[in-house]
């Protein structure tokens, strides 16, 4: 999902995973790149990361995903 077309989302997916895993304290990209991806893109990456066991700290990842969902107006 991260590494398939459209390729402009590659970096955003990698930065998103880094943020979910606590490697970054923010999810803001140069030029607002994070705002160019739709919410289903992030939701899909979150689910795949969980399924593959890629979350170093599942509670942190879930908390951060909840914050992102809240920004999109999802309770």
N, C-alpha and C positions, 0 to 999 in steps of 0.2 A: 504494500500500500504506500509506503513512504517512497520507494524507489521505482515508481512507475509514472507514466505521463499523468498529469502535466509536470514536466521536470522542474518548473519554477517553484514547486513545493518541496523539493528535496531538502534544502537548507532549513526551511521552516520546520519540517518534521524532525530533523536532527536537533535543532535548538529546543523544540518542544519537549523532546525526550530528555534532553539535558536539564531543562527546567523542572520537569516532573521528578527527576531523580536527585534534585538538590545540587547539581553542579553549577547552577546559576541561580541568583536570587531574584531574577526578573525574566519576563518573557516578552521583551521588546527588541525588535530587530531594526537594523539600519533601514531607513526609508519606510518603516511601518510594515515590513514584509509579513509579519504575523497577521495583519488585518486582511491580507489578500486571500487567505484560505477560509473555506466555509467551516462551520462548526462540525458537520459530519466528518470532515477530514480529521480533526482533532479527536473526536469521539472514537473513530475507528482506530487511530494510533493508540489511544489509551487502552482500548479493549485488546488489541493485539499485544501490546507490551505486557498487559496483565496475563494473558493467555500463555505467553512465552516466558514468563517469569523475569522480565526485564526491569522490574521495579526494585531498586535497592531498598526502599522504604515504602511499602504499599500504603501506609497511613499518610505519609507526606504526599505521595502521588495522588491519592484520592482527595486529600484536602486541596491540593492545587487544582485538580480537575474541577472540583466543586466551585472554586473561585472563578475559573474560566467560564463555567456554565452560567454562573451568576452574572458575569459581564454580558453574556448573550441574552440575559433575561430568563434563563431557565432555573426554576427553583430546585 
